[in-house]
Amino acid sequence: MPPSAVVVCRKRSRSPPRGFDSARRTRPMPEAERAPPPRLAMPPSAVVVCPKRSRSPPRGFDSARRTRTRPMPEVEWAAGAAKAGAAPALPDDMLLEAFKRLPPPRDVVRCAAVCRRWRRVLAGAGAACLPEPPRHFGFFRNYGPSPLPPFVAAAGVALHAGFVPGPRACGATVVDSRGRRLLLRELGSPRDLRLIVCSPLEKTCGRVPSLYTAGHRVACTVLVPGESAAFRVVVVLFGAAPNHFEVLVYSSTASCWEAATGPMNRELAVRRGPSVVLGDVVYKLHSEDKYIMAVDAVEMKLSAVPLPDTGTLLYVGNHWIGKTGDGRLCFFAIREQLTLVKWVLAAPGKWVEQQPVDLRMLVHPALVGDLTQTKLSAKMSDQLRGCKLVSFAAFCEATGTLFFIMADWVVQLDPRTGCLRRLWRNTDESRPLDDVYPCEMLQWPPVLKDAGEAPEAGGDC
């Protein structure tokens, strides 16, 4: 073939040759018997041109006869429905009817995180038709075998503190909780006070510069939340010298500590107790000394508030402090007949007693279960007669909710409805329950980050 030759390939016919019977060929020819096709000797300059194949169906093909469609997988169907805009086509009332049939709050939280339209439906006027949401995600607690405080979920949404770096080797304990944040103290360094502020919902944490506390006693370590992500940490140290104190305030905005020192009128002992924040003033209960320590975080001053005349013996667990809805300090106590008494500080040194509440009348079988058959008492000596002790566990400032420990159960008292509901039972008899640190649910329905998940990029439905 000359070098300038051009080879043109004709279109091959796909119809079988004449006389070919396809029914007779039942076994393919072995590979060894097949002869390789002969190769044509073509010069390097040869050009091979093949015609374009036609994609049109052959003559005589009737597309109307193909009536059965190929089955589509479920994932492809869902993706196709989303592209076609099937979800936005549903009216709001139909979406609300579907949401009302979901068990709260886990599935409702996830639906609120799908898109802005679903969130508007859940948070709008129709949200009143939904089941009553819980007021708390749950609570953290200090548990010895665990290096980090575990979380007890009360609303079906699991939170944890595993994202906090550093303290896993020696561990950390919760020393305060407020504004859905935790104040952790690292263990393993008795001479230094190492604190970490973390948010379990947003998965963020920040380390506070450590304090050298050798020769001092830590009397108070309180977290004071500020606007947005700002916060302050108030620490009170009692010195080795008698009647000497130090007030230290750390501000996340300034990223530094401020310190003030001064003498006290009387010697104060370090006592364990709850704390309450009212504006810029921190209150810490010192039950054995019959007073409440008040720390002004702005003026850096220290003072004491005497306890009200309760008419009953006070010991660890049967009294607590909190605050009212209008921002006043209040004092709680449990009398021996399971009567909850509340006092409100109306003026400096003036306590006003409120209407007492009989806790036995709130122990409903449908809400507390077998606790109705348990002998409960607020008197420690009654344990010798087979009674289970009732003590305070926490007070949530954002919701005004009280938490108790009744027998082996953590019980929540909602002051709005007077509903007493059990949350969780401790099955470890070797380690009794201690104070708990609730994580409140202020926004309903919660946004996606409130569910402890990473937000997805997405717009309106």
C-alpha positions in Angstrom: 0.0 0.0 0.0 1.5 3.3 -0.9 2.3 5.9 1.8 -0.4 8.3 0.7 -3.1 5.7 0.9 -6.3 6.4 2.9 -8.2 3.5 4.4 -11.9 4.0 4.8 -13.8 1.6 7.1 -17.3 0.8 6.2 -19.9 0.5 8.9 -20.2 -3.0 10.2 -23.6 -4.6 10.1 -24.8 -5.9 13.5 -27.3 -8.3 12.0 -26.2 -11.9 11.9 -25.0 -13.3 8.5 -27.4 -15.2 6.4 -27.8 -18.8 7.4 -26.5 -18.2 10.9 -28.6 -20.0 13.5 -28.0 -18.3 17.0 -30.0 -21.1 18.8 -27.4 -23.6 17.9 -24.5 -21.7 19.4 -24.9 -22.6 23.1 -21.3 -22.7 24.2 -18.7 -20.0 23.5 -15.6 -20.9 21.6 -12.6 -21.6 23.8 -9.9 -19.0 24.1 -7.3 -21.3 22.7 -9.3 -22.1 19.5 -9.8 -18.5 18.6 -7.5 -17.3 15.9 -6.1 -13.8 16.2 -7.4 -11.5 13.6 -4.9 -10.8 10.7 -3.1 -7.6 10.9 -2.9 -5.4 7.8 0.5 -4.0 6.9 -0.1 -0.2 6.9 2.4 2.5 6.3 3.1 5.1 8.9 1.4 7.8 6.9 -1.8 6.0 6.5 -5.0 7.6 7.9 -7.9 5.5 9.1 -11.3 7.2 9.0 -14.3 5.5 10.7 -17.8 6.7 10.3 -19.8 8.1 13.3 -22.1 5.5 14.8 -25.7 6.4 14.9 -27.4 6.4 18.4 -30.9 6.3 17.0 -32.9 3.1 17.6 -33.1 0.7 14.8 -36.1 0.7 12.5 -39.0 -1.2 13.8 -38.3 -0.4 17.5 -41.4 0.6 19.4 -40.6 2.6 22.6 -44.2 2.6 23.7 -44.0 -1.2 24.4 -41.4 -0.7 27.1 -43.8 -0.1 30.0 -41.9 -1.4 33.0 -39.3 1.2 34.4 -36.1 0.3 36.0 -36.4 0.3 39.8 -34.8 3.3 41.4 -32.8 2.9 44.7 -34.2 4.6 47.8 -31.3 7.1 48.0 -31.7 8.2 44.4 -35.4 8.6 44.9 -34.9 10.8 48.0 -32.3 12.9 46.2 -34.6 13.3 43.2 -37.5 14.3 45.5 -35.3 16.9 47.2 -34.2 18.3 43.8 -37.8 18.5 42.7 -38.7 20.5 45.8 -41.1 18.0 47.4 -40.4 19.1 51.0 -41.1 22.8 50.5 -44.4 21.8 48.8 -45.8 20.6 52.1 -47.8 23.3 53.9 -46.9 24.3 57.4 -49.9 22.7 59.1 -48.9 19.3 57.6 -45.3 19.7 58.7 -46.6 20.5 62.2 -48.8 17.4 62.3 -45.7 15.3 61.4 -43.6 17.0 64.1 -46.3 16.4 66.8 -45.9 12.7 66.3 -42.2 12.7 67.0 -40.9 11.8 70.4 -39.4 14.9 72.0 -36.8 16.2 72.2 -34.2 14.4 70.1 -36.1 14.1 66.8 -37.6 17.5 67.2 -34.1 19.0 67.7 -32.9 17.3 64.5 -35.9 18.5 62.5 -35.3 22.0 63.7 -31.7 21.7 62.4 -32.8 20.7 58.8 -33.5 24.1 57.5 -34.7 27.6 58.4 -38.3 26.9 57.3 -38.7 23.8 59.5 -37.2 25.8 62.4 -39.7 28.6 61.9 -42.5 26.1 61.9 -41.3 24.5 65.2 -40.5 27.8 66.9 -43.7 29.6 65.7 -47.2 29.7 67.0 -47.6 26.0 66.3 -44.9 25.1 68.8 -47.5 25.3 71.5 -49.1 22.1 70.1 -45.8 20.2 70.5 -45.2 18.1 73.6 -43.7 20.0 76.5 -39.9 20.1 76.1 -37.5 19.5 78.9 -35.8 22.5 80.5 -32.4 20.8 80.8 -30.2 18.7 78.5 -29.0 16.8 81.6 -26.3 17.3 84.1 -22.6 16.7 84.7 -21.3 15.1 87.9 -17.9 14.3 89.4 -17.2 10.6 89.3 -13.9 9.4 90.6 -12.9 6.6 88.2 -13.6 8.9 85.2 -10.8 11.3 84.3 -13.3 13.8 83.1 -16.8 14.5 84.6 -19.4 12.3 82.8 -22.7 13.6 81.5 -26.1 12.2 82.3 -28.5 12.8 79.4 -32.1 13.7 80.5 -33.3 14.9 77.1 -31.9 12.3 74.7 -29.0 14.5 73.5 -25.6 13.2 74.6 -23.0 15.7 75.6 -19.5 15.1 76.9 -16.3 16.9 77.9 -13.9 14.6 75.9 -13.0 17.5 73.6 -11.1 19.2 76.5 -7.4 18.8 75.9 -4.8 18.3 78.7 -6.4 17.0 81.9 -7.0 13.4 80.8 -3.8 12.2 82.4 -4.5 13.5 85.9 -8.2 14.2 85.5 -10.4 17.2 86.2 -13.4 18.0 88.4 -16.3 20.4 87.9 -16.1 23.3 90.4 -18.8 25.5 89.0 -21.4 25.5 86.2 -23.3 28.5 84.9 -24.7 29.8 81.5 -24.2 26.3 79.9 -20.5 26.4 80.6 -18.3 24.4 83.0 -15.5 25.5 85.1 -13.1 22.6 85.5 -10.1 22.3 87.9 -7.2 20.2 86.8 -6.0 17.6 89.3 -2.4 16.6 90.0 -0.9 20.0 91.0 -1.7 20.9 94.7 0.4 24.1 94.6 -1.2 25.5 91.4 -4.8 26.4 90.7 -5.3 25.4 87.0 -8.8 26.1 85.6 -10.4 25.4 82.3 -13.7 27.1 81.0 -15.5 25.0 78.4 -18.8 24.9 76.6 -20.0 21.3 76.0 -22.7 22.5 73.5 -20.3 24.5 71.3 -17.3 22.2 71.8 -15.1 25.1 72.8 -12.7 25.5 75.8 -10.2 28.0 77.1 -7.5 27.6 79.7 -7.2 30.2 82.5 -3.6 31.3 83.5 -2.7 29.2 86.6 -2.4 30.6 90.1 0.3 29.7 92.6 -1.7 28.9 95.7 0.9 27.3 98.0 0.2 28.4 101.6 -3.3 29.5 100.8 -6.7 27.9 101.0 -9.1 28.2 98.1 -12.4 29.4 99.6 -14.3 30.2 96.4 -14.0 29.5 92.6 -16.9 30.8 90.7 -17.6 31.3 87.0 -19.3 34.6 86.0 -20.7 34.6 82.4 -20.7 37.8 80.4 -22.0 39.0 77.1 -21.5 36.6 74.1 -18.4 34.5 74.8 -16.9 36.7 77.5 -16.6 35.5 81.1 -14.9 36.1 84.4 -13.6 33.8 87.1 -13.7 34.9 90.7 -11.3 33.2 93.2 -11.1 33.9 96.9 -8.0 32.7 98.9 -7.6 32.6 102.6 -4.0 33.3 103.6 -1.8 31.5 106.1 -1.9 34.5 108.3 -5.1 34.8 110.3 -7.9 37.1 109.1 -6.3 37.6 105.7 -7.9 37.2 102.3 -7.1 37.7 98.6 -9.7 38.3 95.9 -8.6 37.5 92.3 -10.7 38.2 89.2 -9.8 36.9 85.8 -11.4 38.6 82.7 -11.4 36.8 79.3 -11.6 40.2 77.7 -8.4 41.5 79.3 -6.8 38.1 79.5 -5.2 38.8 82.9 -5.8 38.5 86.6 -6.6 41.4 89.0 -5.9 40.9 92.6 -6.8 42.7 95.8 -6.0 41.8 99.4 -7.1 42.9 102.8 -7.9 41.9 106.4 -11.1 40.3 107.7 -12.9 41.1 110.9 -13.1 37.5 111.9 -11.4 34.3 110.9 -13.2 32.4 108.2 -12.9 28.8 107.5 -13.0 27.2 104.0 -16.3 25.4 103.7 -17.9 23.6 100.8 -21.1 25.0 99.5 -23.1 26.3 96.5 -22.6 29.7 94.8 -25.0 32.2 93.2 -24.1 35.1 90.9 -26.3 38.3 91.0 -24.9 40.9 88.6 -21.3 41.5 89.7 -21.7 40.0 93.2 -20.9 36.4 93.9 -22.5 34.6 96.9 -21.0 31.5 98.4 -22.8 29.5 101.2 -20.7 28.6 104.3 -23.3 26.6 106.2 -21.3 25.6 109.3 -20.4 29.3 110.0 -24.0 30.5 109.6 -23.2 33.0 106.9 -23.1 33.6 103.1 -19.9 35.1 101.8 -20.4 37.9 99.3 -17.7 38.9 96.8 -17.9 42.1 94.8 -16.1 41.3 91.5 -15.8 45.0 90.6 -14.9 46.6 93.9 -12.9 43.5 94.9 -14.4 43.6 98.4 -15.4 40.8 100.7 -18.4 40.8 103.1 -20.8 38.4 104.8 -24.6 37.9 104.8 -26.1 36.2 107.9 -28.4 33.3 107.4 -32.2 33.6 108.2 -33.6 32.1 111.4 -34.8 28.8 110.0 -35.9 27.3 113.3 -34.3 24.0 112.4 -30.8 22.4 112.7 -28.7 23.1 109.6 -26.2 20.6 108.3 -24.6 19.8 105.0 -27.3 18.9 102.4 -30.5 20.2 104.0 -30.1 23.9 102.9 -29.1 25.7 99.7 -29.0 29.2 98.1 -30.5 30.5 94.8 -32.0 33.5 93.3 -35.5 34.6 92.4 -36.8 35.6 88.9 -36.4 39.3 89.7 -32.7 38.8 90.8 -32.8 38.6 94.6 -30.9 36.2 96.8 -33.0 33.4 98.3 -32.3 30.7 100.9 -33.8 27.1 100.9 -34.1 24.6 103.7 -35.8 21.2 104.1 -37.4 20.6 107.5 -37.7 17.1 108.9 -41.2 16.4 107.6 -40.0 17.0 104.0 -41.2 20.6 103.9 -39.4 22.9 101.6 -39.1 26.4 103.0 -37.8 29.5 101.1 -36.6 32.9 102.3 -36.0 35.9 100.1 -33.6 38.7 101.0 -35.8 41.7 100.7 -33.3 44.2 102.2 -29.8 44.0 103.8 -30.2 41.7 106.8 -34.0 41.3 106.2 -35.2 37.8 105.2 -38.9 37.2 104.2 -40.2 33.7 104.5 -42.3 32.4 101.6 -45.1 29.9 101.5 -43.7 26.4 102.4 -44.1 23.5 100.0 -44.9 19.9 101.2 -42.6 17.7 99.1 -44.6 14.5 100.0 -47.6 15.9 98.2 -45.6 16.3 95.0 -44.3 12.7 95.0 -46.7 11.4 92.3 -46.3 7.7 91.2 -46.4 8.6 87.5 -43.5 11.0 87.9 -41.2 9.5 90.5 -42.1 5.8 90.2 -41.1 3.6 93.1 -40.0 6.5 95.1 -43.5 6.7 96.5 -42.9 3.4 98.3 -39.6 4.6 99.8 -39.2 6.1 103.2 -37.8 9.5 102.7 -36.5 11.9 105.4 -34.4 15.0 105.7 -33.1 14.0 109.1 -29.8 12.2 109.2 -30.7 10.2 112.3 -33.7 8.7 110.5 -31.4 6.6 108.3 -30.9 4.3 111.3 -34.7 3.5 111.1 -34.6 2.6 107.4 -35.3 6.0 105.9 -33.5 7.3 102.8 -32.0 10.8 103.1 -33.2 13.7 101.0 -30.6 16.4 100.2 -30.1 19.3 97.8 -28.0 18.7 94.7 -28.1 21.9 92.6 -29.9 25.0 91.7 -30.1 26.2 88.1 -30.1 30.0 88.0 -31.3 30.3 84.4 -34.5 28.2 85.0 -34.9 28.5 88.8 -35.0 24.7 89.0 -34.0 22.8 92.1 -32.3 19.4 92.0 -32.5 16.9 94.9 -31.0 13.6 95.7 -33.7 11.2 97.0 -32.4 7.8 98.0 -30.3 6.9 94.9 -32.2 9.1 92.4 -31.6 12.6 91.1 -34.9 14.4 91.2 -35.9 17.7 89.6 -38.4 20.2 91.0 -39.9 22.7 88.5 -41.0 25.7 90.5 -43.4 26.9 87.7 -45.6 23.8 87.7 -44.7 22.3 91.1 -43.8 19.1 89.2 -41.3 16.7 90.9 -39.8 14.3 88.4 -37.0 11.8 88.8 -34.2 11.9 86.2 -31.5 9.3 86.9 -30.6 6.6 89.3 -27.1 5.9 90.7 -26.3 2.1 90.6 -22.8 2.4 92.1 -23.3 1.8 95.8 -19.6 2.3 96.5 -19.7 5.9 95.3 -22.8 7.9 96.6 -24.2 10.8 94.6 -22.7 14.2 95.1 -23.5 17.7 93.7 -24.7 17.8 90.1 -24.1 20.6 87.5 -27.2 21.0 85.2 -26.9 22.1 81.6 -30.0 24.2 80.9 -31.9 24.4 77.6 -32.7 28.1 77.2 -33.7 28.0 73.5 -36.5 25.9 72.1 -36.3 24.4 69.6 -32.5 24.3 70.0 -30.3 25.1 67.0 -28.1 22.5 65.6 -25.0 23.3 67.7 -27.2 22.9 70.8 -27.6 19.3 69.9 -23.9 18.7 70.1 -23.5 18.2 66.3 -21.5 20.1 63.7 -23.5 22.6 61.7 -24.0 21.9 58.1 -23.9 24.4 55.3 -27.4 24.9 54.0 -30.0 27.5 53.3 -33.7 27.6 53.5 -35.9 24.7 52.2 
